Amino acid sequence: MAKASFRRKNIVLSVTKDPSTLQHITYITQKNPLKPIKLLIDVGGLSSWVDCQNVYSSSTYKLVQCGTTECNLAKPIICDDGCTYPGLPKCTQNQCFRDLYNPPNETYVTFGKVAKDVVLIGRVSDGHRLGQVATIKNFIFTCVPNEDARGLTSGAKGFIGLGMSDIALQIQLSKALGFPQKFGICLSSSSKSKGVIIFGDGPYYNIDISKDLVYTPIVTNPHGIGSIKNVSHSSEYYIGVKSIKINGKALKINEDLLPIDNVGNGGTKITTSKPYTILESSIYRALSVEFLKQLHNVKNAAPVKPFSHCFDAKSIGRTRVGPEVPTIDLVLQDEAIYWRILGANSMVQVNEEVTCLGFVDGGRPYNAIEIGTHQIENNLVQFDLVKRIIGFSSSLLLRQTTCGNFNFTSHA
């Protein structure tokens, strides 16, 4: 029998959850000679960036000069001689510099050197089988000194940036390989099974529910990069949450907090850099009070940081979608469009005896709501940068599958 032809439709990149930091990580292969590099996933990151100080050696590494097309795409903050930090590879005049943000460390990187090098990433797929490794010969990224790469998972050297930027990974893959400017994230809740990022269109093998997604417009924050406000247009993804419901009952909250205001505060941001959803204090209080009111016949337990409300795990029933607890709906552009959070995503099992409400009181943060990875895990979230929409599935457990069920072993 003749072997079926292979028509590439997307690129598949495996993602692993670190059990200690709960950060989601992946590997790319970079430099010449080629070496694997461990990077964190930053869904709102302006640029992929790597700690280059004293460790980056590659014969194909090139500096990006100011005035070039690559530098203009990076939207530099300054041109300099490139010798600000000793130990960074090469040193030249008219070097292109870009500002960046380290989300776990919540610090601002002021002098990242824009550079390019060969990168091998993921596997090309036809939606059913995996083919060769995808290659970008002149991948634009940013070199930073090691003092700016603190707070990362052990061994990690930087981030894969997937934000709304001309030098984000998905944009460079689209230009180099002809895929649509679209990617889907499906993060595993377990460190023992791999999640996946799929660049391009479906079908998504084993988890092809892309035709059943609910969509909402991408909301843009015109102020700030990362959580650093008033620097430049934010590359992060926001959605327009209009209200929150617990078991169908709308919370009484200050709705003025929900949109982005004229200095960049407020709004609902999606992040892969925080493990749990962070809520502004008054929103957190309203959610927790109503959640507890509707949670019946459950024994309380002592709080376990960072959570304020914890329970005896044995007193909570189990369903195929996790603990049997009230549903939480983030209502979007109208009452019929909502992101439903079920027990597996609303509760966190901290040990065999204790489970906690998996939301964190953030005080007075920049954002009203910052959706963290625990609430995203085992959901397919698709970012379409052409249509400027985000699609989401709610829990894949409803379909009796998980993000960890993606098949990485079927080859063309």
Backbone hydrogen bonds, N-H to C=O, Kabsch-Sander energy under -0.5 kcal/mol:
donor,donor_aa,acceptor,acceptor_aa,energy
7,R,5,S,-0.6
8,R,6,F,-0.6
9,K,125,S,-3.5
10,N,125,S,-2.0
11,I,199,F,-2.2
12,V,123,R,-3.3
13,L,197,I,-2.6
15,V,195,G,-2.0
16,T,25,I,-2.8
18,D,16,T,-0.5
18,D,23,Q,-3.1
22,L,18,D,-2.0
24,H,272,T,-0.5
25,I,16,T,-3.3
26,T,39,L,-2.8
28,I,37,I,-2.0
29,T,120,L,-2.7
30,Q,28,I,-0.5
30,Q,35,K,-2.7
31,K,118,V,-1.2
35,K,30,Q,-2.5
37,I,28,I,-3.1
39,L,26,T,-2.8
39,L,37,I,-0.5
40,L,158,G,-2.7
41,I,24,H,-2.3
42,D,40,L,-0.5
42,D,160,I,-2.3
45,G,42,D,-1.7
48,S,167,I,-0.5
49,W,159,F,-1.6
50,V,142,T,-2.5
51,D,157,K,-3.2
52,C,50,V,-0.8
52,C,144,V,-1.9
53,Q,144,V,-0.9
54,N,87,G,-2.6
55,V,52,C,-1.1
56,Y,52,C,-1.6
57,S,55,V,-0.7
59,S,32,N,-2.5
61,Y,58,S,-0.8
62,K,116,K,-2.6
64,V,114,V,-1.9
65,Q,63,L,-0.6
66,C,94,N,-2.6
68,T,65,Q,-1.5
72,N,68,T,-2.3
73,L,69,T,-2.1
74,A,70,E,-1.5
75,K,71,C,-0.8
75,K,72,N,-0.6
77,I,97,F,-2.0
78,I,97,F,-0.9
80,D,95,Q,-1.6
88,L,85,Y,-1.2
95,Q,80,D,-3.3
95,Q,92,T,-0.5
96,C,64,V,-2.1
97,F,78,I,-1.9
98,R,112,G,-2.8
100,L,109,V,-2.8
102,N,107,T,-3.0
106,E,102,N,-1.4
107,T,102,N,-1.5
109,V,100,L,-2.5
109,V,107,T,-0.5
110,T,108,Y,-0.7
112,G,98,R,-1.9
113,K,111,F,-0.5
113,K,143,C,-2.5
114,V,96,C,-2.6
114,V,112,G,-0.6
115,A,141,F,-2.7
116,K,62,K,-2.4
117,D,139,F,-1.5
119,V,136,I,-2.3
120,L,29,T,-3.4
121,I,134,A,-2.7
123,R,12,V,-2.2
124,V,132,Q,-3.1
125,S,10,N,-3.1
126,D,129,R,-1.7
130,L,410,S,-3.0
131,G,124,V,-4.5
134,A,121,I,-1.0
134,A,122,G,-0.7
136,I,119,V,-2.6
139,F,117,D,-2.5
139,F,136,I,-0.6
141,F,115,A,-2.4
142,T,48,S,-1.7
143,C,113,K,-3.2
144,V,50,V,-2.3
148,D,145,P,-1.9
149,A,146,N,-1.3
152,L,149,A,-0.5
156,A,153,T,-2.5
157,K,38,K,-3.1
159,F,49,W,-2.1
160,I,40,L,-3.2
161,G,159,F,-0.6
162,L,42,D,-2.3
162,L,160,I,-0.5
163,G,45,G,-3.0
164,M,235,S,-2.9
165,S,163,G,-1.6
168,A,165,S,-1.2
169,L,161,G,-2.6
172,Q,168,A,-2.0
173,L,169,L,-2.6
174,S,170,Q,-1.9
175,K,171,I,-2.2
176,A,172,Q,-2.3
177,L,173,L,-2.5
178,G,174,S,-1.7
179,F,173,L,-0.5
182,K,180,P,-2.3
183,F,383,F,-2.0
184,G,198,I,-2.5
185,I,381,V,-3.2
186,C,196,V,-2.7
187,L,379,N,-0.5
193,S,190,S,-0.7
195,G,15,V,-3.0
196,V,186,C,-2.7
197,I,13,L,-2.4
198,I,184,G,-2.6
199,F,11,I,-2.8
199,F,197,I,-0.5
200,G,182,K,-3.4
201,D,9,K,-1.0
205,Y,203,P,-0.8
207,I,204,Y,-1.0
209,I,207,I,-2.1
212,D,209,I,-2.1
213,L,210,S,-0.8
214,V,392,F,-2.4
216,T,390,I,-2.1
218,I,388,R,-2.4
219,V,238,Y,-3.1
224,G,222,P,-0.5
224,G,232,S,-0.5
225,I,228,I,-2.3
228,I,225,I,-2.2
229,K,227,S,-0.8
231,V,228,I,-0.6
234,S,221,N,-1.8
238,Y,219,V,-1.3
238,Y,236,E,-0.5
239,I,268,T,-2.3
241,V,239,I,-1.4
242,K,331,V,-3.2
243,S,331,V,-1.2
245,K,329,D,-2.4
246,I,249,K,-2.5
247,N,245,K,-0.5
247,N,327,T,-2.4
249,K,246,I,-2.1
250,A,248,G,-0.6
251,L,244,I,-2.9
253,I,251,L,-1.1
255,E,253,I,-1.1
257,L,254,N,-2.0
258,L,255,E,-0.9
261,D,265,N,-2.9
264,G,261,D,-1.5
266,G,366,Y,-3.7
267,G,257,L,-1.1
267,G,259,P,-0.5
268,T,239,I,-0.8
269,K,267,G,-0.5
269,K,369,I,-2.5
270,I,237,Y,-2.4
271,T,371,I,-2.5
277,T,358,G,-0.7
278,I,370,E,-2.1
279,L,360,V,-2.7
280,E,368,A,-2.4
281,S,363,G,-2.6
283,I,280,E,-0.6
284,Y,280,E,-2.8
285,R,281,S,-2.7
286,A,282,S,-1.9
287,L,283,I,-2.5
288,S,284,Y,-2.9
289,V,285,R,-2.5
290,E,286,A,-1.9
291,F,287,L,-2.5
292,L,288,S,-2.5
293,K,289,V,-1.9
294,Q,290,E,-1.6
295,L,291,F,-0.5
295,L,292,L,-0.7
296,H,294,Q,-0.8
301,A,310,C,-2.4
307,F,304,V,-2.4
310,C,301,A,-0.7
311,F,355,T,-3.1
312,D,299,K,-2.9
313,A,311,F,-0.7
313,A,353,E,-3.0
315,S,312,D,-1.6
316,I,313,A,-1.4
319,T,322,G,-2.2
322,G,319,T,-1.6
324,E,317,G,-3.0
325,V,323,P,-1.6
328,I,341,I,-2.1
329,D,245,K,-2.7
330,L,339,W,-2.3
331,V,243,S,-2.3
331,V,329,D,-0.9
332,L,334,D,-0.6
332,L,337,I,-3.1
337,I,334,D,-1.8
338,Y,336,A,-0.6
339,W,330,L,-2.2
340,R,338,Y,-0.7
341,I,328,I,-3.6
342,L,340,R,-0.6
344,A,321,V,-2.4
345,N,342,L,-1.6
346,S,342,L,-2.0
347,M,343,G,-2.1
348,V,356,C,-2.8
350,V,348,V,-1.0
350,V,354,V,-1.3
351,N,354,V,-1.6
355,T,311,F,-2.1
356,C,348,V,-2.8
357,L,309,H,-2.6
358,G,346,S,-3.4
358,G,356,C,-0.5
359,F,357,L,-1.2
360,V,277,T,-2.6
362,G,279,L,-3.2
362,G,360,V,-0.7
368,A,267,G,-1.1
369,I,267,G,-2.0
370,E,278,I,-2.3
371,I,269,K,-3.0
372,G,370,E,-0.5
373,T,274,K,-2.5
374,H,275,P,-2.5
375,Q,372,G,-0.5
376,I,372,G,-0.7
376,I,373,T,-0.6
377,E,373,T,-2.4
378,N,187,L,-3.0
379,N,376,I,-1.5
380,L,394,S,-0.5
381,V,185,I,-2.5
381,V,379,N,-0.6
382,Q,391,G,-3.0
383,F,183,F,-3.6
384,D,382,Q,-0.6
384,D,389,I,-2.7
385,L,181,Q,-2.2
385,L,383,F,-0.7
386,V,181,Q,-0.6
388,R,384,D,-1.0
389,I,384,D,-1.6
390,I,216,T,-2.9
391,G,382,Q,-2.7
392,F,214,V,-2.2
393,S,380,L,-1.3
396,L,378,N,-3.4
398,L,395,S,-1.3
399,R,396,L,-1.5
400,Q,397,L,-1.5
401,T,396,L,-1.7
405,N,402,T,-1.5
406,F,403,C,-1.1
408,F,406,F,-0.8
411,H,409,T,-0.7
412,A,130,L,-3.1
